[in-house]
Amino acid sequence: MRQSFDALRERQFRLLFTGQIVSLFGDAVTGVALAFAVLDLTGSATDLGYVFAAKTIPLVAFLLIGGVFADRLPRRAVMLVADVVRFGAQGAVALLVLTHTAHIWQIVVLQAVSGTATAFFNPASTGLTPLTVSPERLQQANALRGLSMASTGIVGSAVSGALVAGVGAGWALAIDSVTFAVSAYFLAQLQLPPHVKIAAQSFLGDLREGWREFATRTWVWVIVVAASFGNMMSSVFVVLGALVAKESLGGAGAWATILAALGVGSLVGGFVSLRVRARHPLFFGSSLLGFLALPTALLALHAPVLVIAAGALLAGGGNMIFNALWETALQQHIPAAALSRVSAYDWFGSLAFQPIGLVVAGPAAVAFGVSATLWFATAGILAMALLAVATPGVRHLQAAA
């Protein structure tokens, strides 16, 4: 088992991993804190959906631009600038909440700034990871990144619940702001190979070249289409889960428990990802995505908190295993010079419809009822998992030697 952590013996990956784990802790703290800051401000699930969508819409809108920049420029520099911008935006939100001067429109604008920065950070991160670790440890590195997300999700959710209940959401948001600065510090310490410049061409030419790499691989675009609609349905759980927790499950503590269980499941899935060696990795990973429907269905059934948490645990595990296998497949089968652009198309497609789910969840719950909306989302998640599993290109893709 000790060999499963050998990627951390490599200094460059260890620096990247350390900065990420600190930043992800801040993100986990924000997950609960931002939701309850908005609900305390207006009590509206619709407003909460707007705030979440405000971060996701510019993230989607600028992803393709971010992908081109991440292939043209040194990826570390792109990530550094993004972290500094997110440090400022989240710090401003924390200050507004702490001083009781926040308005919804201000939070919306600042989350949009943060989302734009993330649109540049994410494609660069996917392209940077293979530069920090030896090829034989690449899946292990992706699994460890997933483990960091899971472990910080557990700790961050617990800390956030305690902070919201004890001193308020503003301090939790302030912690998240500081973690972006810490992430930038560790990125600045990286010593990477010289950046390989792509052939000079127009911006649209760069996009077309990335699109060719993306569209000519059926296994890539089918997974992205499934993820796009699946994420739209899963976003209903994010909005209505916080609302149901506040109204009938006991408040922030209950929602933090469910999110922590999601993190525990992700942690277990991350450990599995360190060791799993599937001949057809995407078929194996996609078959686990049906678990994502469980917590949404259990919310619709008005199940107790611990039962919903158990469903979230399974969902987190399945999703984490899939993510590690998916990132590794992209990094192994896509040419390095186009990897960030293909990753940008991946992020763009995967998140394209998520804002719709975030915005529509509240009004749909008012019009059709919370349970009916949750059941519709459950069916959509299951349908997308079946689409991925049923596609020959997904089923037959083999792991690289």
C-alpha positions as CSV (number, residue, x, y, z in Angstrom):
1,M,0.0,0.0,0.0
2,R,2.9,2.3,0.7
3,Q,3.8,2.3,-3.0
4,S,0.4,3.8,-3.7
5,F,1.8,7.1,-2.4
6,D,5.1,7.1,-4.3
7,A,4.0,10.1,-6.4
8,L,4.4,12.2,-3.3
9,R,8.2,11.3,-3.3
10,E,8.5,13.5,-6.4
11,R,9.1,17.1,-5.2
12,Q,7.2,18.9,-8.0
13,F,4.1,16.9,-7.6
14,R,4.3,17.2,-3.8
15,L,4.4,21.0,-4.1
16,L,1.4,21.0,-6.4
17,F,-0.5,18.6,-4.2
18,T,0.2,20.6,-1.0
19,G,-1.1,23.8,-2.6
20,Q,-4.2,22.1,-3.9
21,I,-5.1,20.4,-0.6
22,V,-5.0,23.7,1.2
23,S,-7.2,25.4,-1.5
24,L,-9.6,22.5,-1.6
25,F,-10.1,22.8,2.2
26,G,-11.2,26.3,1.7
27,D,-13.6,25.3,-1.1
28,A,-15.1,22.7,1.2
29,V,-15.6,25.3,3.9
30,T,-17.3,27.6,1.4
31,G,-19.7,25.0,0.2
32,V,-21.8,25.2,3.4
33,A,-20.9,28.8,4.4
34,L,-21.9,30.4,1.2
35,A,-25.2,28.5,1.0
36,F,-26.2,29.6,4.5
37,A,-24.9,33.2,4.1
38,V,-27.4,33.6,1.2
39,L,-30.2,31.8,3.0
40,D,-29.7,33.9,6.1
41,L,-29.7,37.0,3.9
42,T,-32.9,36.3,1.9
43,G,-34.2,32.8,2.8
44,S,-34.7,32.1,-0.9
45,A,-33.7,29.0,-2.7
46,T,-34.0,30.9,-6.0
47,D,-31.4,33.5,-4.8
48,L,-29.1,30.6,-3.7
49,G,-29.4,29.2,-7.2
50,Y,-28.6,32.6,-8.7
51,V,-25.4,32.8,-6.6
52,F,-24.2,29.3,-7.5
53,A,-25.1,30.0,-11.2
54,A,-23.2,33.3,-11.1
55,K,-20.0,31.3,-10.5
56,T,-20.7,28.6,-13.0
57,I,-21.9,30.7,-16.0
58,P,-18.7,32.6,-16.5
59,L,-16.7,29.5,-15.7
60,V,-18.4,27.8,-18.6
61,A,-18.3,30.9,-20.8
62,F,-14.5,31.4,-20.5
63,L,-13.3,27.8,-20.3
64,L,-12.4,27.6,-24.0
65,I,-10.5,30.8,-23.8
66,G,-8.8,29.5,-20.7
67,G,-7.8,26.3,-22.5
68,V,-6.2,28.2,-25.3
69,F,-4.2,30.4,-22.9
70,A,-3.1,27.3,-20.9
71,D,-1.7,25.7,-24.0
72,R,-0.1,28.9,-25.3
73,L,1.4,30.2,-22.0
74,P,3.2,28.5,-19.1
75,R,0.5,26.7,-17.2
76,R,1.9,27.6,-13.8
77,A,1.7,31.3,-14.6
78,V,-2.0,31.0,-15.7
79,M,-2.8,29.2,-12.4
80,L,-1.0,31.7,-10.3
81,V,-2.9,34.6,-11.7
82,A,-6.2,32.7,-11.3
83,D,-5.4,32.0,-7.6
84,V,-4.6,35.7,-6.9
85,V,-7.9,36.8,-8.5
86,R,-9.9,34.2,-6.5
87,F,-8.1,35.4,-3.3
88,G,-9.4,38.9,-3.8
89,A,-12.9,38.0,-4.9
90,Q,-13.6,35.6,-2.0
91,G,-12.0,38.0,0.4
92,A,-14.4,40.7,-0.7
93,V,-17.4,38.4,-0.2
94,A,-16.1,37.5,3.3
95,L,-15.7,41.2,4.2
96,L,-19.3,42.0,3.0
97,V,-20.8,39.2,5.0
98,L,-18.7,40.0,8.2
99,T,-19.7,43.6,8.1
100,H,-23.4,42.9,7.4
101,T,-23.3,45.0,4.3
102,A,-23.8,42.2,1.7
103,H,-26.4,42.4,-1.0
104,I,-27.3,39.5,-3.3
105,W,-26.1,41.4,-6.4
106,Q,-22.6,42.0,-4.8
107,I,-22.2,38.3,-4.0
108,V,-23.4,37.4,-7.5
109,V,-20.8,39.7,-9.1
110,L,-17.9,38.5,-7.0
111,Q,-18.8,34.9,-7.6
112,A,-18.8,35.6,-11.3
113,V,-15.2,37.0,-11.0
114,S,-14.2,33.9,-9.1
115,G,-15.8,31.6,-11.7
116,T,-14.0,33.4,-14.5
117,A,-10.6,32.8,-12.8
118,T,-11.5,29.2,-12.3
119,A,-12.1,28.9,-16.0
120,F,-8.4,29.6,-16.6
121,F,-7.2,27.5,-13.7
122,N,-8.9,24.2,-14.4
123,P,-7.6,23.5,-17.9
124,A,-4.2,24.6,-16.9
125,S,-4.2,22.2,-13.9
126,T,-5.1,19.2,-16.0
127,G,-2.2,20.0,-18.4
128,L,0.2,20.8,-15.6
129,T,-0.1,17.5,-13.6
130,P,1.7,15.3,-16.1
131,L,4.7,17.8,-16.0
132,T,5.1,17.2,-12.2
133,V,5.1,13.4,-12.0
134,S,6.7,10.4,-13.9
135,P,4.3,8.7,-16.4
136,E,4.0,5.4,-14.5
137,R,2.7,7.4,-11.5
138,L,0.2,9.5,-13.4
139,Q,-3.0,7.6,-12.4
140,Q,-1.7,7.5,-8.8
141,A,-1.1,11.3,-8.9
142,N,-4.7,11.8,-10.2
143,A,-6.0,9.5,-7.5
144,L,-4.1,11.4,-4.8
145,R,-5.6,14.7,-6.1
146,G,-9.0,13.1,-5.7
147,L,-8.1,11.9,-2.2
148,S,-7.1,15.5,-1.3
149,M,-10.5,16.7,-2.5
150,A,-12.3,14.0,-0.5
151,S,-10.4,14.5,2.7
152,T,-10.7,18.2,2.6
153,G,-14.4,17.8,1.9
154,I,-14.8,15.9,5.1
155,V,-12.8,18.2,7.3
156,G,-13.9,21.4,5.6
157,S,-17.6,20.5,5.8
158,A,-17.3,19.8,9.5
159,V,-15.3,23.0,10.2
160,S,-17.8,25.0,8.1
161,G,-20.8,23.7,10.0
162,A,-19.1,24.6,13.3
163,L,-18.1,28.0,12.0
164,V,-21.6,28.8,10.6
165,A,-23.2,27.7,13.8
166,G,-20.7,29.3,16.1
167,V,-19.4,32.6,14.6
168,G,-21.2,32.9,11.3
169,A,-20.5,32.2,7.6
170,G,-18.2,35.2,7.1
171,W,-15.2,33.7,8.8
172,A,-15.6,30.5,6.8
173,L,-15.5,32.6,3.6
174,A,-12.4,34.4,4.9
175,I,-10.6,31.1,5.4
176,D,-11.3,30.2,1.8
177,S,-9.8,33.4,0.6
178,V,-6.6,32.8,2.4
179,T,-6.2,29.3,1.0
180,F,-6.0,30.7,-2.5
181,A,-3.0,32.7,-1.4
182,V,-1.4,29.6,0.0
183,S,-2.0,27.7,-3.2
184,A,-0.3,30.5,-5.2
185,Y,2.7,30.3,-2.9
186,F,3.3,26.6,-3.5
187,L,2.7,27.0,-7.3
188,A,5.4,29.6,-7.3
189,Q,7.9,27.1,-5.9
190,L,7.5,24.6,-8.8
191,Q,10.5,24.0,-11.1
192,L,9.1,22.7,-14.4
193,P,10.4,21.8,-17.8
194,P,10.5,24.8,-20.3
195,H,7.1,25.5,-21.8
196,V,6.7,24.0,-25.2
197,K,5.1,26.6,-27.5
198,I,2.5,25.5,-29.9
199,A,2.7,26.5,-33.6
200,A,1.7,30.2,-34.1
201,Q,-1.9,30.5,-35.5
202,S,-5.0,32.4,-34.8
203,F,-7.1,32.0,-31.7
204,L,-9.8,30.4,-33.7
205,G,-7.2,28.1,-35.2
206,D,-6.2,27.0,-31.8
207,L,-9.8,26.3,-30.9
208,R,-10.4,24.3,-34.1
209,E,-7.3,22.2,-33.5
210,G,-8.4,21.4,-29.9
211,W,-11.9,20.6,-31.2
212,R,-10.5,18.1,-33.7
213,E,-8.7,16.3,-30.9
214,F,-11.9,16.4,-28.9
215,A,-14.6,15.5,-31.5
216,T,-12.7,12.7,-33.3
217,R,-12.7,10.6,-30.1
218,T,-16.2,9.2,-29.5
219,W,-15.3,8.2,-25.9
220,V,-14.4,11.8,-25.1
221,W,-17.5,13.6,-26.3
222,V,-20.0,11.0,-25.2
223,I,-18.7,11.2,-21.6
224,V,-18.8,15.0,-21.8
225,V,-22.4,15.0,-23.0
226,A,-23.4,12.6,-20.3
227,A,-21.6,14.7,-17.7
228,S,-23.2,17.9,-19.0
229,F,-26.8,16.7,-18.5
230,G,-25.9,14.7,-15.4
231,N,-24.4,17.7,-13.7
232,M,-27.4,19.8,-14.6
233,M,-29.6,17.3,-12.7
234,S,-27.1,16.9,-9.9
235,S,-27.2,20.7,-9.3
236,V,-30.8,20.3,-8.2
237,F,-29.5,18.3,-5.2
238,V,-27.1,21.2,-4.3
239,V,-29.9,23.8,-4.2
240,L,-32.8,21.8,-2.8
241,G,-30.6,19.8,-0.4
242,A,-29.6,23.0,1.5
243,L,-33.2,24.2,1.5
244,V,-34.6,20.8,2.8
245,A,-31.8,20.7,5.4
246,K,-32.7,24.2,6.6
247,E,-36.5,23.6,6.7
248,S,-36.8,20.0,7.9
249,L,-33.6,18.2,8.6
250,G,-32.1,20.4,11.4
251,G,-30.2,23.2,9.6
252,A,-26.6,23.7,8.7
253,G,-25.4,20.8,10.8
254,A,-27.5,18.3,8.8
255,W,-26.4,19.7,5.5
256,A,-22.8,19.6,6.6
257,T,-23.2,15.9,7.7
258,I,-24.5,15.0,4.2
259,L,-21.7,16.8,2.5
260,A,-19.2,15.2,4.9
261,A,-20.5,11.8,4.0
262,L,-20.1,12.7,0.4
263,G,-16.5,13.5,1.2
264,V,-16.0,10.2,3.1
265,G,-17.2,8.3,0.1
266,S,-14.9,10.2,-2.1
267,L,-12.0,9.4,0.3
268,V,-12.7,5.7,0.1
269,G,-13.1,6.0,-3.7
270,G,-9.7,7.8,-3.9
271,F,-8.0,5.0,-2.0
272,V,-9.6,2.5,-4.4
273,S,-8.3,4.6,-7.4
274,L,-4.8,4.3,-6.1
275,R,-4.8,0.5,-6.7
276,V,-7.5,-0.2,-9.3
277,R,-6.2,-1.5,-12.7
278,A,-9.1,-1.9,-15.0
279,R,-8.5,-3.1,-18.5
280,H,-11.4,-0.9,-19.7
281,P,-11.2,2.0,-17.2
282,L,-13.9,4.2,-18.5
283,F,-16.5,1.4,-18.7
284,F,-15.7,0.4,-15.1
285,G,-15.8,4.1,-14.0
286,S,-19.0,5.0,-15.8
287,S,-20.8,1.9,-14.4
288,L,-20.3,3.5,-10.9
289,L,-21.9,6.9,-11.8
290,G,-25.4,5.6,-11.2
291,F,-24.7,5.9,-7.5
292,L,-24.9,9.7,-8.0
293,A,-28.7,9.4,-8.1
294,L,-28.9,7.9,-4.6
295,P,-28.8,11.0,-2.4
296,T,-31.2,12.9,-4.7
297,A,-33.7,10.0,-4.6
298,L,-33.4,9.8,-0.8
299,L,-34.1,13.5,-0.4
300,A,-37.2,13.0,-2.5
301,L,-38.3,10.2,-0.2
302,H,-37.8,12.4,2.9
303,A,-35.3,10.0,4.3
304,P,-33.6,10.7,7.6
305,V,-30.3,12.6,7.6
306,L,-28.1,9.5,8.2
307,V,-29.8,7.6,5.4
308,I,-29.3,10.4,2.9
309,A,-25.7,10.6,4.1
310,A,-25.2,6.9,3.4
311,G,-26.4,7.5,-0.2
312,A,-24.1,10.4,-0.5
313,L,-21.2,8.2,0.7
314,L,-21.8,5.8,-2.2
315,A,-22.2,8.6,-4.7
316,G,-18.9,10.2,-3.6
317,G,-17.0,6.9,-3.9
318,G,-18.3,6.1,-7.4
319,N,-17.7,9.6,-8.7
320,M,-14.2,9.8,-7.3
321,I,-13.1,6.5,-8.9
322,F,-14.6,7.7,-12.3
323,N,-12.8,11.0,-12.1
324,A,-9.4,9.5,-11.5
325,L,-9.8,7.1,-14.4
326,W,-11.2,9.8,-16.7
327,E,-8.4,12.3,-16.0
328,T,-5.8,9.6,-16.6
329,A,-7.4,8.5,-19.8
330,L,-7.3,12.1,-21.2
331,Q,-3.7,12.6,-20.1
332,Q,-2.6,9.3,-21.7
333,H,-4.5,9.4,-24.9
334,I,-4.6,13.1,-25.8
335,P,-1.4,14.8,-27.3
336,A,0.3,16.9,-24.7
337,A,0.3,20.1,-26.8
338,A,-3.5,20.0,-27.1
339,L,-4.3,18.6,-23.6
340,S,-5.4,21.9,-22.0
341,R,-7.7,22.7,-24.9
342,V,-9.3,19.3,-24.8
343,S,-9.6,19.7,-21.1
344,A,-11.3,23.0,-21.6
345,Y,-13.8,21.4,-24.0
346,D,-14.3,18.8,-21.3
347,W,-14.9,21.3,-18.6
348,F,-17.0,23.5,-20.9
349,G,-19.3,20.7,-22.0
350,S,-19.5,19.1,-18.5
351,L,-20.6,22.4,-17.0
352,A,-22.6,23.9,-19.8
353,F,-26.1,23.1,-18.5
354,Q,-25.3,23.1,-14.8
355,P,-26.3,26.8,-14.4
356,I,-29.7,25.9,-15.8
357,G,-30.2,23.4,-13.1
358,L,-29.0,25.8,-10.5
359,V,-31.4,28.6,-11.7
360,V,-34.4,26.4,-12.4
361,A,-34.3,24.2,-9.2
362,G,-35.9,26.8,-7.0
363,P,-38.7,27.9,-9.3
364,A,-39.4,24.2,-10.3
365,A,-39.7,23.3,-6.7
366,V,-42.3,26.1,-6.2
367,A,-44.2,25.1,-9.3
368,F,-44.1,21.3,-9.1
369,G,-43.0,20.6,-5.5
370,V,-39.7,19.7,-4.0
371,S,-40.1,15.9,-4.2
372,A,-41.3,15.9,-7.8
373,T,-38.3,18.1,-8.9
374,L,-35.9,15.8,-7.0
375,W,-37.4,12.7,-8.7
376,F,-37.0,14.2,-12.1
377,A,-33.4,15.0,-11.3
378,T,-32.8,11.4,-10.2
379,A,-34.2,10.0,-13.4
380,G,-31.9,12.3,-15.4
381,I,-28.8,11.2,-13.6
382,L,-29.5,7.6,-14.1
383,A,-30.2,8.1,-17.8
384,M,-26.9,9.8,-18.4
385,A,-25.0,7.0,-16.6
386,L,-26.7,4.5,-18.8
387,L,-25.7,6.5,-21.9
388,A,-22.0,6.4,-21.0
389,V,-22.0,2.7,-20.2
390,A,-23.9,1.8,-23.4
391,T,-21.4,3.6,-25.8
392,P,-19.0,1.2,-27.5
393,G,-16.1,3.7,-27.5
394,V,-16.4,4.0,-23.8
395,R,-16.7,0.3,-23.2
396,H,-13.8,-0.7,-25.4
397,L,-11.2,2.0,-24.5
398,Q,-8.2,0.2,-23.0
399,A,-5.8,1.5,-20.4
400,A,-2.3,2.5,-21.6
401,A,0.5,0.1,-20.7
